[in-house]
Amino acid sequence: MRTELTDALVHTAAPEAGKSELLCWDTTQDGLCLRVRPNGTRSYVVRYMLHGEERRLTLGEAGKISLSKARYLADDARSKAKDGIDPADTIRPQAPQAPQASYTLKKAADDYLTYLAAEKKSNSTQRQAKLYLTGTYFAPLHGIDIGKMTKKDVADRLTAIVQDHSRITAGAARSSLSALYFWLNKKHFDTVEYNPVKGTDKYKNDNVRDRVLSDSELAAIWKACGDDRYGKIVRLLILTGCRRQEVGGLCKAEVDLYNRTWTIPASRYKTNRPHTVYLAPAAVDLVASLLSDTGDAEFQHWSHCKAALDARLGDKVAPWTHHDLRRTMSTQMSEELEVPDSIIERALGHKQEKIKLTYNKNKYAKPLRAAWEQWAARVAQLTGDNVVVLPVKQSVA
């Protein structure tokens, strides 16, 4: 809240029940704030802008410096910031005693994941946060205290991620780290004064996501796939149009080979709803082979195996991604097979309008199975593979 700070208010203000803190912004001195925690801790904080980004600096405990002194320090800090000088480098605040144990990025990430789970954030949000924050992407920074992390630390690591993976991956990793710091700043941990991710390259994907493989490119990829696990996975991506993490995490409990169905549970699906794939015979063979070879072990070696596949392809295929296979199936179903858009959207598992989910319980099993089997026939035609395809007739929804 905004109010004129007084000595009486400084000593009596308290957060509401259930709130983690109370922030009282002074109307007399711009940027000065009294922060009160439920445990009675009272400290002065100043907010200022430096090089286009907002930062905060703890000036000291309310019981150790006077209100007038806090206003003086806040005004001095903001003046220095306007001159391009970071007051954090010149002001030595009388901050509360620092905890004995360093609050590292790894510890903060673990706390953040606990928060996401407690708040019941989407499965995809939790998976992405865990992947980027606790995995190898920021591993070299895991031991650094979050309050001492610099913009250079983050920028250097993002550059390394681009080199090891891609700009898209770096952008996604950056978003996860920024979200963590946003949460920390919102919680106003004493050791976090600003977000070191701000100002770093966002690594946005400048390429419009409209890559559709030509017939010859699709055939080349299919034929270049080896008989190893990755080769089978890529072929299954082609036949089903599923996302790579969905195929990579395939397990026996999800598959009914007799009825030729694969039901991906809500916990593994982007829309947080279960999604059923009706498998064409060629897809059934691939699924059975994958489960026989590796059981339920999740596939991990995407970058290395794709690089090897690209090397075998040479100049036969322009740069492509696994997701392009999904877009290619969708486009060909529409343009070559004349599958209705409503069926294609369901085959892709896109989220349906709530009103449709409520009143339309038809699962479109027959037209969906027909669409996937027609697509399998199209792939067999393009690749020249002797694939058995059941004769089906497409029904219009």
C-alpha positions, 0 to 999 in steps of 0.5 A, spaced: 500 500 500 502 507 499 502 511 505 506 516 508 511 513 513 511 515 520 515 512 526 508 510 529 506 506 523 513 503 522 513 500 529 505 498 529 504 495 521 503 488 521 501 484 515 494 481 514 493 474 517 495 469 511 499 474 508 507 473 507 509 480 508 506 487 508 509 492 503 508 500 505 510 505 500 512 511 502 508 517 499 514 522 502 520 519 499 519 516 492 521 508 492 522 507 499 518 501 502 517 499 509 517 491 509 514 487 515 514 480 515 509 475 520 515 474 524 516 481 526 522 483 522 521 490 519 526 493 514 527 499 509 527 497 502 529 502 496 526 501 489 530 504 483 531 503 475 538 502 473 540 501 465 532 500 464 531 494 469 528 495 476 532 493 482 531 493 489 536 494 495 535 493 502 537 499 506 537 496 513 532 494 519 527 499 521 530 498 529 537 500 527 536 506 522 531 511 523 526 513 518 529 520 516 536 516 515 532 511 511 529 516 506 536 519 506 539 513 503 533 512 499 534 518 495 541 518 495 541 511 492 536 513 486 540 519 485 546 514 484 542 510 479 540 516 475 547 517 474 548 510 472 552 508 478 549 502 482 547 504 489 548 496 491 556 497 490 556 504 494 551 503 500 553 498 505 546 497 508 545 494 515 541 488 513 539 483 517 544 477 519 545 473 513 543 465 514 549 461 515 548 456 509 548 459 502 541 459 498 544 456 492 540 456 485 539 449 486 536 450 493 531 455 490 529 451 484 527 445 489 523 450 493 520 453 486 518 446 484 515 445 491 511 451 490 509 449 483 506 442 485 503 445 491 499 451 487 497 445 482 500 448 476 500 445 470 504 438 468 507 441 462 509 447 467 512 443 472 516 438 467 519 444 464 521 447 470 524 441 472 527 439 466 531 446 465 532 448 472 535 442 475 537 438 469 544 439 465 542 446 462 544 451 468 548 445 472 554 450 472 550 455 476 547 450 481 552 452 486 552 459 486 548 463 491 542 466 488 543 473 490 550 473 487 548 471 480 550 476 475 547 477 468 554 475 465 553 468 469 546 467 466 548 470 459 555 466 458 550 460 460 545 461 455 550 462 450 553 455 452 546 452 451 545 455 444 552 452 442 550 445 445 543 445 443 539 450 439 536 458 440 530 455 441 532 451 447 536 457 450 530 461 450 526 456 453 531 455 459 531 462 460 524 463 461 524 458 466 530 461 470 526 468 469 520 465 472 524 462 478 527 469 479 520 473 478 517 468 484 523 469 488 523 477 487 515 476 489 517 473 495 522 478 497 527 474 499 532 478 502 538 475 498 535 477 492 535 484 489 534 484 482 533 479 476 539 477 473 536 474 467 533 481 465 537 484 459 540 477 457 538 475 450 531 472 449 533 467 443 526 468 440 525 463 434 525 468 428 523 462 424 515 462 423 513 455 425 510 453 418 515 448 415 512 442 412 516 437 409 516 435 401 514 428 399 521 427 397 524 429 404 519 425 408 521 419 404 528 420 405 528 421 413 524 415 413 529 411 409 535 414 413 532 411 419 536 405 422 533 399 426 535 402 432 530 405 438 531 412 435 530 410 428 523 407 430 521 413 434 522 417 428 518 413 424 512 413 429 513 420 430 511 420 422 505 415 423 502 418 429 504 426 429 505 425 436 510 430 440 517 427 441 516 427 448 510 423 448 513 418 443 519 418 447 516 416 454 511 411 451 510 405 456 506 398 456 501 401 461 499 406 455 498 401 450 493 396 448 496 392 442 489 388 441 485 394 440 491 398 436 490 404 441 495 408 445 492 412 450 497 417 453 495 419 460 493 426 462 500 427 466 504 426 460 499 430 455 500 438 454 493 439 454 492 435 461 487 431 458 488 423 456 489 423 448 488 416 444 492 414 438 488 409 434 494 405 431 495 403 424 498 396 423 505 399 421 505 403 427 503 397 431 509 394 429 513 399 431 510 400 438 511 393 439 518 393 437 520 399 442 516 396 448 520 389 446 527 392 446 527 397 451 520 396 456 518 403 459 525 406 459 524 414 457 528 416 451 533 421 452 538 422 447 535 426 442 540 431 440 546 426 439 541 421 435 538 427 430 545 429 429 547 422 426 541 422 422 542 429 419 549 426 417 546 420 414 541 425 410 546 430 407 543 435 403 537 431 401 533 434 407 533 442 409 534 443 416 528 440 420 525 439 427 521 433 430 515 437 430 515 438 423 513 431 422 507 433 426 505 439 422 507 435 415 502 429 417 497 435 419 498 438 412 498 432 408 491 429 411 488 436 409 491 437 402 492 430 400 487 426 404 481 431 405 480 429 412 476 434 415 479 439 420 475 437 426 478 430 425 485 433 424 485 437 430 482 431 434 488 427 431 493 432 434 490 432 441 489 440 440 485 443 446 477 443 444 472 448 447 469 447 453 462 447 451 464 442 446 467 438 451 461 439 456 456 437 450 459 433 445 462 426 448 463 423 441 470 420 441 470 420 433 474 413 434 472 411 427 474 417 423 480 418 427 482 411 426 480 412 418 485 418 418 491 415 421 490 409 417 489 413 410 496 417 413 499 410 414 497 408 407 500 415 404 507 414 407 507 407 405 506 410 398 511 415 398 517 411 401 515 405 397 515 400 404 511 394 403 506 396 409 500 392 410 494 398 411 487 396 412 482 398 407 478 404 410 473 409 408 473 416 411 467 418 415 466 426 415 464 429 422 
